[in-house]
Amino acid sequence: MPSPYDFHIHTTHLKCANETMTVPALVERCESLGLEAIAITDHLDAPQFMPKHDLIEADLAQIDSPLRIYFGVEVNVIDADTGAVSIDEEQLAYGGFDPVIGGPHSSYHTTRDRESIIDLQHRLMLAVLANPLVEVLVHPWWFGGGEFAPGGPMEWFTSMEQIPDWHTRELADAALKHKKAIEANYSAIFGAPQYSESFRESYAAYLAEIARRGVRISVGSDAHDINSLDGVHPMMEVLEGVGITREQLWTPEV
């Protein structure tokens, strides 16, 4: 089954996505992919970027599309001690973002200290799930490609089996307690060169275990290029391959 949704899309306005990702172009591409609903969720890493989101909202006001289009935002963990994210209630009210998705975007380490990296990453993800402003934990256990360089902090990370089972159980329990979704991200995980095919297989099993425990799964391409939007369909194929159904997918509440 092709994916009906894509709830993690970037635009050229924040310069994280390239020039192909204008709002009209990405909406047209999502229409051609047969999607039912999308969320544009560009980065808000600091308050000074809010005017860029005003431009996205202005573009969306000009769009006439059969898609359900949500004007959302992606936030980052900005304090590795507390797990605080890069949005507050005032910024949320100003932007009118729905949904807010977010999570850690780094190991927050420079050394290969496996135990402390796992412990910190888990603690930060729990903090994001407990944050009342965030609805979806994005790409759990994603780390940037540069961190996988020889001698880098993530050089050892080759399988999700290296993450203790109790971490997975605790993360799922937290998502259920706070009524949050956990993301299946195509570009960050399944399309990222730092991860092997065997790693992706272990990651699919990880998502299946989370879904088995009752957590809703949010599907996102995390597209930064117009062609990356196509990733939602193979992402759905991966989820189906491990038994996750459409009924287990998350959608934003209106």
N, C-alpha and C positions, 0 to 999 in steps of 0.2 A: 504494500500500500504506500503511495506517495505521502509525504508529510502534508497535513492541512495548514500548518502554522510555521511561522518563523518569528520568534520573539527576542531576537538579538541581532540588530542590524545597525551599522555605523554609516555616517555620511561624510561627504567631503568637507563640510563646514568646520569640523573640528580638526581636520588635517590628519586624522588617524586613518581614515579611509582615503583612497585615491580619488582622482578627478572623475572617474567613472561613476562614483556613488553620489550623484545628485539625487535629490528627493524624487523628482519626476521620473528619472531613469530607473531608480530602484523599485519604485512602485509599479512601473510598467513591466519590469522583469518579474516581479512577484506575481503579477496578474498572469503573465505568460506561463508561469510555473504551476498555475492552477491552485494557488494558495487561497485559503479562506480568510485568514487573519494574520497580521504582522504587527510588530512593535518596532519602531525606530528608537534605538536606545544608545545614543552617542554618549561619549564620556563627559562626566563632570568631575574633574579632579581637583578643581579649585573654583571659588565663587566668580573669579574674573572671566570664566568661560561661559557664564550664563547668557550674555548677549548672542553667542553663537547658537544657542538653543532657541533664542527668539527667532533667528533666521529659519531654523528648521520648522518651527511652528507656523511662520508666515508662508513657507513653501507648502506645507500641508493644507493650509486654508484655501489654496488654489487648486487642490487635487479633487477630481471627481472620479471615484473608483468604486467598483463593487466590493473591494476588500474592506474588512473591518481593520482600520488602522489606528493603533494606539501610539500616543506620543509619550514615550518613556525616556529613561535615562539609565546609564550604567555608572555605578560608583565604585570606588576603590577603597580598600583598607588603608588608612593613612597614619594609623598609630599602632605599631606592632605590640605595644604594651597593653592597650585597652581594647583593640579591635574596632575603634571608631572609624566610620566611613566618611567619604567626602561629600556629604549632604546633611543639612539640618532641616528642622521643620519650617523655618522661614524660607529657605531656598526651595523646598518642596512646594510650599504654598505659592511662591512666586512663579515657579516654572509650571505648576500644574501637572507634573509628571505622573503618568500611570501607564505602565508599571515602573517601579524602581527595582532594578536588578543590580547585583554587585557581589564582590568577594575579594579575596587576596589576589594580588597580581605579581607576586614575587615570593621567593623563599625567605626574604628578609635576613639572609645569611650570606657570608662570603666564604665560609669554610664548609667542608664536607662532613659536618657533624650530623649524621643521619638521625639519631634519636631526638636531638633538639629541634631539627627541622620538622620532623613529623609531629612532634608535640606542639610546636608553635602553630603550624599550619592548621592542625585540628582545632586548637583553641580559637584561632581567628575565624575559622568557618563557623564554629558554634556561636561566636559573638555576632556574626553577620545574621545567622538564622534568628537570633534573639532580638535583633534590632527591629523595632516596630515600623521603621520606614522602608525596609527592604522586603520585597516579596519573593525574590528568587535568588538562590545562591548560584552564582555562575561558575562554570568550568572548575569544579572541585579537583584539587591536585594537579592543576595546570601550572607549569613553570616556563618562563621564557627560554627560547632556544639558546641564548647566550650563556645561561646558567649551566648548560650541559657541556660546555667546552671542557677539554681535558683538565682535570684538577679543579673544576668548578664545583659548586655546592651540590648540584644535582646529577653529577656524573654516575652515581650509583643507582639512580632511579630508573629501573628497567622493567618493572612489573608492579601492578597493583597488589600483588600478593605480598609485597613488602610492607603494606599498610596493615596493621593489626585488625583482626575481625571486629574487635570491640570498638574500634574507632568508627567503623562503618555502622554498627548497630547504634552507637551513641549519636552519630550524625543523623541517622534516619529518625531516631526517637525525638531529637530536637526539632527536626523539620515538621514532624507530626504535632508535637506540642505547640509550636508557634504557627502552625498552619501555613507553612512555606513550601515552595517547590524547589527542586534541585535540577540543574540544567544538564541536558545532553548537548554538548557543543561540538559542532562539526569542525570548524576551522582551527580551534585551539587545541583539540585533541586528535580527532580522527583525520584531519588534513594537515597536521603539523609534522614537519620532518624530523623533529627530535624524538618522536615516538615510533617504535617499531610496530610491525604487524602483531607480534605476540603481545606487546604491551596493550595495543588496542583491543585485542581479544579479552585480556584480563580486565580492561576498563569497562567493556560491554557487560561482562559478568558482574562487575561492581554496580553498574547502573541497575541491572536486573535485580540484584539483592535489595537495593534501596526501594525499587518499585514494589517488590514482593512484600515489603514491610508496610506498604500503603502510601508511600510518598508519591505525590504527583511529579511527573517529569516534564520539564519545559524544553521544547525543541528550539535550538537556535543555530543559525549558520555562523554567527559572529562575522558576517561578511565585511571585508574592507575593500573588496573589488567586486564589480558587477558579476563576474563569473562565479565568485564564491557563493553567491546566493543559491546556486544550484545544489549546494551541499546539503540542504535540508532533506532532499529526497533520499540520498544514500544514508543520511543519519537515521531516517525513519526505518530504512531497511535493516540497519544494525539493531535498532531497538526491537523490531519485529523478530529478528533472528534469535533474540534471547527471551522472547515471550512477552514483550511489553506491547500493549494494545493501545488503540486510540483512546479508549475509555480511561486509560491511566495517564493521559497527557493533561498538562495544566493549561488553562487559559486565564487571562486577566478577568477579574470581576468588574462588571460595569457599575 
